[in-house]
Amino acid sequence: MKPVANPARPAAAALRLRGNDLMQIRRAEATDEEALASIRRRAILALAVPAMSREQAERWAARGAADRVARAMREHDVWVAVEGAAVGWVEVDRDRVAALYVSPSCSRRGVGSALLTFAETSIRNSGYTTARLESSQNALDYYLRRGYLRCGFADSDGAWPLRKDLAAVTPTP
C-alpha cells in the first residue's frame, strides 16, 4: 500500500464510450463545482434508493453537501468526465478512490468504468500498489466485478471497505 517512487499524475484523456460517444476526462476546475455537486446529489437519490430507503439516501446526499465538492477539489485530485457538459467525477486521495459519481442519465454507458480506470492509473502512477475505497451497498457488485475485494465489514452507514491489488493489473492505454 505504500508508494514506491517517482509520483506522476495522469494527463487528461479522451475516450470512446459505449454508443461511440466521445468523452474527455480532465482535472476539475472551480467552475465545475455546482455541476459536480448536482451530479452527486442526483446519483445518490436515483441510483442508491434501490439498496436503501429514500430517507437514508436523502441523509447521505445532504451530508456535507454544502462544501463537499469544493473541499474535495482543494484537498485531493478530482477528475471530471465531460461530454459537452460534466457527466461524472472521481476523487482520488493518495491510494483511495474517495468518491465516484455518474449522472443517472449516463449510467451503464461506461462513464463510471472510465473514471475508475483513470483513478486507478493515477493511484498506480503515484507509486501505490493497492487501491482502496468504501462502497455503498448499491455499488458493491459494481466494484466486485472490477476486481475489488472486501477487506472488512460494512460500517454503521453501510459502507463496505474494499481494496484492489494494482500490481496485478496491467494498465490500459
Secondary structure, 3 states (H helix, E strand, C coil): CCCCCCCCCCCCEEEECHHHCEEEEEECCHHHHHHHHHHHHHHHHHHCHHHCCHHHHHHHHHCCCCCHHHHHHHHCEEEEEECCCEEEEEEEECCEEEEEEECHHHCCCCHHHHHHHHHHHHHHHCCCCEEEEEECHHHHHHHHHCCCEECCCCCCCCCEEEEEECCCCCCCC
